[in-house]
Amino acid sequence: MATIRDVARLAGVSISTVSRVLNKSGYVNIETEREVNKAIQMLKYEPSDVARGLTNKKTRTIALILPDIVNPFFPELSRAVEDVARTSGYTVIFGNSDGQANKEKAYINILKQKYISGIIFASHNLNRNDVEYLEKIDIPFVVLDRAPSQEGCTVVRSNNFEGAKLAVQHLLDAGCNKIAHIYGPQEINTAKDRLIGYEESVKNFKWYSPTLMVPGNFKLDGGMNAAHVLMERHPDVDGIFVGNDLMAVGALKTLLRLGINVPNQIAICGFDGIHLAEAVEPELTTIAQPIYEMGVLAADLLIKKIEGAEVDNRIYELEVKLVPRASTTKCI
């Protein structure tokens, strides 16, 4: 395989001259440029993105930092980012932060050294200092789904508040008379907005109590444990809005183990629209986020930033929709 040194030798010029031709930087006279391009064609030389990155400080590589790579919500999101990136000539690398701020900061420093072109964070940890640091080192970024409350960020997420209200209304329309909520970590804005949407929808009912809200940590075992707690506190609950589908599957598992029929005794509605919701029995009613479209938009906005286009630092909020299935069919 030919190297840049081979090209320089054949063209009778220095390596730095070949580099200037390849990167279109600095002055090279027309005749010299012609000889360099002729040598490139003869040797079938293909410059690596890494080598170009050493000069351009860009490698046409995007990083996608995820909080929990085993959560079924993120594979479809990741696929969308990768599809858009590949179509635009970019490569995607993935990192798993476990939702930890120190891991995300470590990734930023490592990626800076690798001349990353841009970063998509599915994170709630970015603070003002992080934003300023990313701007200082000139790494474009977009925040996806778990948005921080920071100005200066381009954020892509769905309408979690309205989605929660839609879920509760569906359970009420289904004939539920006492609805509980299993919620995610409140330091994450998506989880907080869903809890607020639930409270706004039920706070004026006589049966409402703060004890109807139980944490589940956005995890399957969290949903299982939360369902146990709810049944001990409020055995008369007949509807549960669960803050994500993974917790909802856990809650469903616990209820079935307790001999509680879903949906005839308790109806369940999740949130996200992951494929796992269709794999359980009964199939899970959910508030579906446009997961793939969110990934597409995030990747598209980031690439525009990388390539110098003007992108507003604002929240791009996509609409959600109710997908009714068997876990709430008692109301239909």
Secondary structure, DSSP 8 states (H G I E B T S, - for coil): ---HHHHHHHHTS-HHHHHHHHHT-S---HHHHHHHHHHHHHHT----HHHHHHHHS--SEEEEEES-TTSTHHHHHHHHHHHHHHHTT-EEEEEE-TT-HHHHHHHHHHHHHTT-SEEEE--S---HHHHHHHHHTT--EEEESS--S-TT--EEEE-HHHHHHHHHHHHHHTT-SSEEEEE--TTSHHHHHHHHHHHHHHTTSTT--GGGEEE-TTSHHHHHHHHHHHHHH-TT--EEEESSHHHHHHHHHHHHHTT--TTTT-EEEEEE--THHHHSSS--EEEE--HHHHHHHHHHHHHHHHTT-----SEEEE--EEE--GGGGGG-
